[in-house]
Amino acid sequence: MKLIKQSYKIWGRCPTEPKEALRWIERAGRVCYASEDKLTAGSAEPFVRGLIERGHMSVLEHQPYYFLVSDIEGDELTTEALLQITSNSVGVKLHSIDSGGVVLAMNDRSLRDLRDNIPENRIVILMWKEAKSRCPHLYQD
């Protein structure tokens, strides 16, 4: 057995620009697989797609999302959809804002879990479409 001296490095916050976020997720995944030497300019998308295909979803927890849901006052369908979201997912945080709306904070894995667990939820459908528009290569139907 080889003993390795423990160390850490703080990377900062995950980028919000989709291509940079992909590279961030790849970096986290490659640390898990001890394959940091395989990072290249074009390796992020195929690597992350492979993680998804193999079901290694924990690495996707490094990609945060914030969705604003506005104009919900008096809208029973939206309120019901929000309650369904918060009761069906671990890792989704709901924050009220002054304008009468809410911000849903979650990571990629939580979004995928919501889509799997409550695919008919209208807010989940809209969040999935938004994520798909930003990273079409990662979000497919």
C-alpha positions as a LaTeX table, in Angstrom:
\begin{tabular}{lrrr}
\hline
Residue & $x$ (\AA) & $y$ (\AA) & $z$ (\AA) \\
\hline
Met1 & 0.00 & 0.00 & 0.00 \\
Lys2 & 1.26 & 3.43 & $-0.91$ \\
Leu3 & 0.49 & 6.27 & 1.51 \\
Ile4 & $-0.29$ & 9.58 & $-0.13$ \\
Lys5 & 0.00 & 12.86 & 1.70 \\
Gln6 & $-3.41$ & 14.51 & 1.82 \\
Ser7 & $-3.86$ & 17.91 & 0.24 \\
Tyr8 & $-6.56$ & 20.13 & $-1.18$ \\
Lys9 & $-7.00$ & 23.00 & $-3.56$ \\
Ile10 & $-9.94$ & 25.39 & $-3.67$ \\
Trp11 & $-11.05$ & 25.90 & $-7.26$ \\
Gly12 & $-13.51$ & 28.73 & $-6.62$ \\
Arg13 & $-17.04$ & 28.91 & $-8.01$ \\
Cys14 & $-18.31$ & 26.89 & $-10.93$ \\
Pro15 & $-18.55$ & 29.05 & $-14.06$ \\
Thr16 & $-21.99$ & 29.85 & $-15.46$ \\
Glu17 & $-20.98$ & 29.94 & $-19.13$ \\
Pro18 & $-21.94$ & 26.47 & $-20.49$ \\
Lys19 & $-18.65$ & 25.49 & $-22.13$ \\
Glu20 & $-16.63$ & 26.60 & $-19.10$ \\
Ala21 & $-19.04$ & 24.75 & $-16.80$ \\
Leu22 & $-18.52$ & 21.58 & $-18.86$ \\
Arg23 & $-14.78$ & 21.88 & $-18.40$ \\
Trp24 & $-15.34$ & 22.38 & $-14.66$ \\
Ile25 & $-17.43$ & 19.19 & $-14.46$ \\
Glu26 & $-14.84$ & 17.32 & $-16.52$ \\
Arg27 & $-12.08$ & 18.44 & $-14.19$ \\
Ala28 & $-14.01$ & 17.18 & $-11.14$ \\
Gly29 & $-14.69$ & 13.87 & $-12.88$ \\
Arg30 & $-11.10$ & 13.42 & $-13.96$ \\
Val31 & $-9.96$ & 13.95 & $-10.38$ \\
Cys32 & $-12.33$ & 11.09 & $-9.40$ \\
Tyr33 & $-10.83$ & 8.84 & $-12.08$ \\
Ala34 & $-7.24$ & 10.08 & $-11.58$ \\
Ser35 & $-7.08$ & 11.01 & $-15.27$ \\
Glu36 & $-6.30$ & 14.72 & $-15.07$ \\
Asp37 & $-3.55$ & 14.17 & $-17.64$ \\
Lys38 & $-6.25$ & 13.54 & $-20.28$ \\
Leu39 & $-7.73$ & 17.06 & $-20.09$ \\
Thr40 & $-7.64$ & 18.60 & $-23.57$ \\
Ala41 & $-9.36$ & 21.48 & $-25.33$ \\
Gly42 & $-12.08$ & 19.20 & $-26.78$ \\
Ser43 & $-12.36$ & 16.51 & $-24.13$ \\
Ala44 & $-15.04$ & 17.99 & $-21.83$ \\
Glu45 & $-18.20$ & 17.24 & $-23.80$ \\
Pro46 & $-17.46$ & 13.56 & $-24.59$ \\
Phe47 & $-16.18$ & 12.95 & $-21.07$ \\
Val48 & $-19.27$ & 14.47 & $-19.39$ \\
Arg49 & $-21.60$ & 12.66 & $-21.82$ \\
Gly50 & $-19.85$ & 9.41 & $-20.85$ \\
Leu51 & $-20.41$ & 10.16 & $-17.15$ \\
Ile52 & $-24.12$ & 10.64 & $-17.83$ \\
Glu53 & $-24.36$ & 7.45 & $-19.90$ \\
Arg54 & $-22.63$ & 5.46 & $-17.14$ \\
Gly55 & $-24.86$ & 7.01 & $-14.47$ \\
His56 & $-22.00$ & 8.72 & $-12.62$ \\
Met57 & $-24.26$ & 11.61 & $-11.68$ \\
Ser58 & $-22.46$ & 12.79 & $-8.53$ \\
Val59 & $-19.95$ & 14.73 & $-10.64$ \\
Leu60 & $-22.86$ & 16.74 & $-12.09$ \\
Glu61 & $-23.49$ & 18.17 & $-8.63$ \\
His62 & $-20.73$ & 20.65 & $-9.45$ \\
Gln63 & $-23.00$ & 22.50 & $-11.93$ \\
Pro64 & $-25.40$ & 24.88 & $-10.15$ \\
Tyr65 & $-28.61$ & 26.31 & $-11.59$ \\
Tyr66 & $-30.81$ & 29.16 & $-10.43$ \\
Phe67 & $-34.30$ & 29.45 & $-11.89$ \\
Leu68 & $-36.55$ & 32.44 & $-11.27$ \\
Val69 & $-40.26$ & 31.67 & $-11.07$ \\
Ser70 & $-42.20$ & 34.94 & $-11.07$ \\
Asp71 & $-45.83$ & 36.10 & $-11.05$ \\
Ile72 & $-46.96$ & 33.27 & $-8.80$ \\
Glu73 & $-49.20$ & 35.18 & $-6.43$ \\
Gly74 & $-52.68$ & 33.69 & $-6.62$ \\
Asp75 & $-51.63$ & 31.11 & $-9.22$ \\
Glu76 & $-52.66$ & 27.78 & $-7.69$ \\
Leu77 & $-51.17$ & 25.66 & $-10.48$ \\
Thr78 & $-47.74$ & 27.25 & $-10.05$ \\
Thr79 & $-47.93$ & 26.97 & $-6.26$ \\
Glu80 & $-48.89$ & 23.30 & $-6.56$ \\
Ala81 & $-46.04$ & 22.68 & $-9.03$ \\
Leu82 & $-43.54$ & 24.33 & $-6.65$ \\
Leu83 & $-44.76$ & 22.23 & $-3.73$ \\
Gln84 & $-44.40$ & 19.11 & $-5.84$ \\
Ile85 & $-40.82$ & 20.09 & $-6.73$ \\
Thr86 & $-39.74$ & 20.79 & $-3.16$ \\
Ser87 & $-41.29$ & 17.55 & $-1.87$ \\
Asn88 & $-39.75$ & 15.37 & $-4.62$ \\
Ser89 & $-36.13$ & 16.38 & $-4.63$ \\
Val90 & $-33.17$ & 16.47 & $-2.35$ \\
Gly91 & $-30.93$ & 19.42 & $-3.01$ \\
Val92 & $-33.50$ & 21.91 & $-4.31$ \\
Lys93 & $-33.68$ & 25.12 & $-2.33$ \\
Leu94 & $-36.54$ & 27.58 & $-2.68$ \\
His95 & $-35.88$ & 31.25 & $-1.89$ \\
Ser96 & $-38.67$ & 33.85 & $-1.81$ \\
Ile97 & $-37.94$ & 37.22 & $-3.37$ \\
Asp98 & $-39.60$ & 40.58 & $-2.76$ \\
Ser99 & $-41.33$ & 40.77 & $-6.12$ \\
Gly100 & $-43.60$ & 37.84 & $-5.24$ \\
Gly101 & $-41.59$ & 35.18 & $-7.02$ \\
Val102 & $-39.17$ & 32.51 & $-5.96$ \\
Val103 & $-35.73$ & 31.36 & $-6.97$ \\
Leu104 & $-35.17$ & 27.63 & $-7.24$ \\
Ala105 & $-31.55$ & 26.74 & $-6.60$ \\
Met106 & $-30.34$ & 23.28 & $-7.54$ \\
Asn107 & $-27.60$ & 21.40 & $-9.28$ \\
Asp108 & $-27.64$ & 19.41 & $-12.50$ \\
Arg109 & $-28.22$ & 16.12 & $-10.72$ \\
Ser110 & $-31.28$ & 17.52 & $-8.89$ \\
Leu111 & $-32.72$ & 18.80 & $-12.17$ \\
Arg112 & $-32.31$ & 15.36 & $-13.76$ \\
Asp113 & $-33.89$ & 13.71 & $-10.71$ \\
Leu114 & $-36.87$ & 16.06 & $-10.96$ \\
Arg115 & $-37.30$ & 15.27 & $-14.63$ \\
Asp116 & $-37.21$ & 11.54 & $-13.87$ \\
Asn117 & $-39.55$ & 11.74 & $-10.85$ \\
Ile118 & $-42.12$ & 14.34 & $-11.94$ \\
Pro119 & $-41.74$ & 14.77 & $-15.72$ \\
Glu120 & $-45.26$ & 16.20 & $-16.09$ \\
Asn121 & $-44.59$ & 19.13 & $-13.71$ \\
Arg122 & $-44.90$ & 22.30 & $-15.76$ \\
Ile123 & $-42.06$ & 24.11 & $-13.98$ \\
Val124 & $-39.76$ & 21.11 & $-14.38$ \\
Ile125 & $-40.60$ & 21.05 & $-18.10$ \\
Leu126 & $-39.67$ & 24.74 & $-18.41$ \\
Met127 & $-36.45$ & 24.34 & $-16.40$ \\
Trp128 & $-35.44$ & 21.35 & $-18.56$ \\
Lys129 & $-36.08$ & 23.35 & $-21.75$ \\
Glu130 & $-33.96$ & 26.23 & $-20.41$ \\
Ala131 & $-31.09$ & 23.90 & $-19.47$ \\
Lys132 & $-31.38$ & 22.21 & $-22.86$ \\
Ser133 & $-31.20$ & 25.57 & $-24.67$ \\
Arg134 & $-27.97$ & 26.40 & $-22.84$ \\
Cys135 & $-26.29$ & 22.97 & $-23.20$ \\
Pro136 & $-28.14$ & 21.06 & $-25.94$ \\
His137 & $-25.44$ & 18.39 & $-26.12$ \\
Leu138 & $-26.10$ & 17.40 & $-22.47$ \\
Tyr139 & $-29.89$ & 17.62 & $-22.27$ \\
Gln140 & $-31.68$ & 15.36 & $-24.67$ \\
Asp141 & $-35.19$ & 13.99 & $-24.55$ \\
\hline
\end{tabular}
